[in-house]
Amino acid sequence: MPGITVTEIGVRDSCLGQVLQIKVWAPDFAALSWSQVWEVFTQSYPDRWAVQVFPPVRALVDGKNVYHLWVLDEEPEGLNLRAKT
């Protein structure tokens, strides 16, 4: 997506194993739709899974419209809506 930036922050350990933290934003920090974030993510990391978290208010960091995603090495067990249960 033109004008939207994806920056790799680094790899960290998490409850989902090792994850790559990335951030996604527009040059003017305009709000992005879910589909805009998803499209730039899939262009940058085809065939990969990522998660976005929504923390409680005490842990919220909300200075600008920057979207943090954690890119996974494997499909997260139990989170695939298309998988049979």
For each residue, the residues with C-beta under 8 A, 3 or more apart:
1: 4 36 39 40 43
2:
3: 26 27
4: 1 24 25 26 32 36 40
5: 24 25 26 27
6: 22 23 24 40 41 44
7: 22 23
8: 20 21 22
9: 20 21 22 23 68
10: 20 21
11: 18 19 20 21
12: 18 19 21
13: 17 18 19
14: 17 18 19 70
15:
16: 19 51 70 72 76
17: 13 14 72 73 74
18: 11 12 13 14 73
19: 11 12 13 14 16 51 70 71 72 73
20: 8 9 10 11 70 71
21: 8 9 10 11 12 68 69 70 71
22: 6 7 8 9 41 44 45 50 68 69 70 71
23: 6 7 9 66 67 68 69
24: 4 5 6 32 37 40 41 66 67 69
25: 4 5 29 32 64 65 66 67
26: 3 4 5 29 30 32 65
27: 3 5
28:
29: 25 26 64 65 66
30: 26 65
31: 65
32: 4 24 25 26 36 37 65 67
33: 36 37
34: 37 38
35: 38 39
36: 1 4 32 33 39 40
37: 24 32 33 34 40 41 67 69
38: 34 35 41 42
39: 1 35 36 42 43
40: 1 4 6 24 36 37 43 44
41: 6 22 24 37 38 44 45 50 69
42: 38 39 45 46
43: 1 39 40 46
44: 6 22 40 41
45: 22 41 42 48 50 71
46: 42 43
47:
48: 45 71 72
49: 71 72 74 75 76 79
50: 22 41 45 69 70 71 72
51: 16 19 69 70 72 76 79
52: 67 68 69 70
53: 68 70
54:
55: 58 59 60
56: 59 60
57: 60
58: 55
59: 55 56
60: 55 56 57
61:
62:
63: 66
64: 25 29
65: 25 26 29 30 31 32
66: 23 24 25 29 63
67: 23 24 25 32 37 52
68: 9 21 22 23 52 53
69: 21 22 23 24 37 41 50 51 52
70: 14 16 19 20 21 22 50 51 52 53
71: 19 20 21 22 45 48 49 50
72: 16 17 19 48 49 50 51 75 76
73: 17 18 19
74: 17 49
75: 49 72 79 80
76: 16 49 51 72 79 80
77:
78:
79: 49 51 75 76
80: 75 76 83
81:
82:
83: 80
84:
85:
